[in-house]
Amino acid sequence: MKNGSNDLQHTKQPMRILITGNKGFIGTYLTQKLKKEGHELVLCDLNNGVNIKNWDEISEIKNIDISIHLANLSFVPASFADPKLFYETNYITTLNMLELCRLNNARLIYFSSYMYGSPDYQPIDENHPLKAYNPYSQTKLIAESLCEGYNRDFKVPVTIFRPFNIYGKGQNPDFLIPTIINQAKTGKITIKDDRPKRDYIHVLDIVEAVTAVVNKPAKSSEIQIYNLGSGKSYSVKEVIDMVCHYFEKKPEYTCLNEIRPNEVMDTIADISKIKKEIGWEPTVSLEEGIKDLVNSL
């Protein structure tokens, strides 16, 4: 039998990792990345015939080291249209993943959201007061509280990510950047309000952050919370200008000047904590990301 002791010194120890929502936007990229790294994956997605809201379907999953919980409902307008579904789904799926981690002595990596409402200060660090401002963000606030409870009472190691505005190939076309690009293809862009500024983070950078946490031993004594962003904000109009730059014939542009109630006007992520503790920082600029999206048409 070959002695593999020297090999082990140069390779990461493979882990058994459960991913919920592996067919989704982030999950698709993350699954590919973790497979390449040699981890054994347990894939749970409605498209795989697995409903993680149903405890009986997942309770017998054994010997997992980490659960990465991505399978939440996330489109804000839909949370107003069907709040019961959002509260029920996002609460129960998180509870089931926490309980599965407790039974398996496993870690949970939980994807939350931007949680700070209209910020009291910029850039926004993880200690900023949390302000739910729609049904979707309220479900995330509840889920984060669940994570805190399981960490406190059962020592389940939990890492919470609070991503700002994610974008990239394969995103739901209803989100802002794909909407602008798809309108530009028709030759006409119409936006309700082009003033709000957001901090955008590319999906590939998100995946690198998750991978960095997967490969770093967890501290079970406390919950770890990290913002994911770029540390820069861009207005809707600036995003439109970036998109239009890559079209030979400039699209017609109309701003309706319709202001949404409770609109958050600017968000900038403070990412110094994850830089210091994990060694992660984004590498894809918004300009590069948009160029890649437009060129992939």
N, C-alpha and C positions, 0 to 999 in steps of 0.2 A: 504494500500500500504506500502511495506517495505521501511523503511528509509535507503537509501544506503549511507548516508554521511560518515559513518565510513569506509565503504568498499572503497570509492573513495580515501581515504587517503593512501591506501596500494596498489593501482593498477595504472598503467599507463593509461592515457586517450587514448582510441582507436582512430585511425585516419583512414581517407580514403586515401589510397596510390595507385597511379597509377605506375605500373612497366612496362616499355617497354623491350622487349626481355626476357620475363619471362621464356621462354623455353630454353634459352641459358645456357651456362656454369655457370656463376655467378647467373643468374636469377633463375635457378632451386633451388639452395641452398637458395637464399635470400627469395624466395616466401615461402618456407617451414618455414623459421625462423620467418618471419613477421606474417604468419598465426598463428603460435603457440603463438605469443604475443598478438593475438586477434584483429589485425588491419583488417579493411575492404579493400580488394584489388581489384583494377581494372586492369585486365591483358590484355596487348596489345602486341601481337606477330603475326608475319605472320602465324605461325602454329595455331593460334586461329582465323585466317581469318581477322585480323586487320592489315592494312597497314598504319603505322603512317606517311608515306610520303604523304599520301592523307589527306589533311586537312578536307575534307568533312566527312571522316570516324570518326574523333575524336573531331570535333569542338563542338559537343553537350554534351561532357562529363562535368558534373557539380559537384561542391561541393567536389573537391579533396583538400586535405591539402598538399600533397607532390607528386611530380613526380620524380621517380628514372629512369633515362634514361640510359639504357644499350644497346639498340638496334642499334649498329653501326657495320659496316663492319670493320674487324680488322686484317686480315691475310696479312702481309706486301707483300709477293710475288704477291698476287692477286691484290694489289693496283697498282703494276707496270703493270700487265696484262690488267686491266680495270680501269684506273684512273678516267674516267668520272663517272662511277658508284659509286666509293668511294666518290668523291667530292660531287656528287649530293645527295647520301643517307645520308652521315654523316652531311652535312650542313642542308638539309631540315628537317630531323627528329629532329635535335636539335632546329632549329628555331620553328618548330611546338610545341615542348614541352615547350619552353620558352613562346610562345604566350598563350598556354593553362594555364600555371602558372600565367601569367599576368591577364588573364580574371577571374581566380579563386582565386586570391590573395593567391596563393600557393607557396611552396618552390620547387626549383629544386635541385636534387642531380645528378650531371653529372659525368660520368666516362670518363676521358680523357685517358692519356697513359704516358709512359716515354717520356719526352719532352726535354731532355737536351743534346742530341747528344753526341759527345765526350766531356766529362766534363772538365771544367776549373779547378775544384777542387773537392776533395772528403772529407767526404761524401757530397752528393748533397742536398742542402736545396731548399725550394720552391722559394727562391729569385734568384736562379741560372738563368743566361740568357737562354731563350728558343731557341732551335735550331731544326727546322724541318729538317729531314734528309732522308725522303722518302715520297711518296704521302700520305700514311696513316697518318704519324705524321703531315703532312701539313694540312690535314682535321681536325685534333684535334686542331691544333693551331687556325684555323679559327673558330671552334666551341667554343673554350675558349673565343675568342674575342667577339663572339655573346653573350655569357653569361655575359661578362663584360659590354656590351652595355645595355642589359636588366636590369642588376643590377643598373647601373648608371642612366639610363633614366626613368625606371619604378619601381625601388626599389624592383625588384623581388629578394627574398633571394636565393642565389646560393651557393652551396658547390661543389667544383671541387675536385675529387680524381685523383691523378696521380699515378696509380699503376706501380710498376716496373715489374718483371716477375712473373705472376700468374701461379700456377700449381695446380693439384688435380684431383680426380676422375671425369671422364666425360669430360675432356678437349679434344678439337680437336686433333686427333692423329697426325696431321702434326706439332704440336709444339714440342720443343726439348725434354722435359722429356718423354712424351709418345712415341716419336720416338725411343729414346734410349732403353726404356723398351721393346717395341715391337720388336726391332732388337735383343735385348738380348734373347728373347724367341726363336728366330731362331738359336741362337748359334753364330751369327756373328754381330759385331757392326762396322759400317763404318761411320766415321765422316770427314767432310771436314777440319775443323780447331778446335782443342781442347783447344786452349789457351784463348779465350775470357771469361771474368768473369762477372757474373750477380748476382744481388740481387733477390732472389726468395722469394715469399710470397704465402702461402697456401690459397686456396679459402675460407676455413672456417674462417681464420683470416680476409679476405676481408669482409665477411658477418658480422662479429662482428663489424668491423669499421663502416660499413653502418648503422647497427642497433644503434650503439652508437650515431651517428649523427642524426638519425631519432628521437631518444628520447631526444635530446638536443634542446632547443629553438634556433632558428636561429637569427642572427643579420642581419637585412635587410639593414643596412647602408653600409656594405662592403661585398665583395665577400670572401668566405673562401676557401682556397686551401690547400690540404694536400697530401703529399707523403704517399704512402703505400708500405712498404718494410720491410726487417728484420734488416737492418743495417749491413749486412755481405754479402760478395760476394764469389762465388764459380766458378771455371773454369769449362768448359765443361768436361775436363778430371776428375776433382774431382766428378762431377755428375756421370760420367760413373763408376768410382770406387765404389761409393756408391751403384749404381744399381747392379753391378757385385757381390758385397759382399753378396747379398741375393740369388745368384744362386749357387747351389751345384757344377755344372759344369761351370767353368768360360768361358764366351763367348770369341771367337777370336776377337781381336780388331785391327782395321786399321785406321790410320789417314792419309788422303790424302794430308794434308798440302796445301790446296787450300785457299788462303786468299781472303776474300771478299773485294771489294773496299769500302772505307769509314767505315770499321769495327770499332765499338766502343769496346775498349779492356777491359774496366772495369767500373762497375756502382755500387755505394754503396749509399743507400738512407739514408738521415738524416731524422729521424722520430721523432725528439724531439718536433716539433710543435704540432703534433696530440697527443703525449703523454701528453703534458702540458695542452692543451686546451680541449681535449675530454677524456683523461684518457685511451686511447687505446694503447695497444702494442701487437705484435704477440705472440702467444703461441705455435705454431707448428713449430718445427725445420725442416730444410730440410732433415736431416737424418730420422726423424720420418715420415715425409710426404712421402719420397721415400719408406721406409720400408712398409708403409701402402699400397702404390700403388702396389708394387711387390707382397705383400701377398694377394692382392685382385684378382690376376690373376686366 
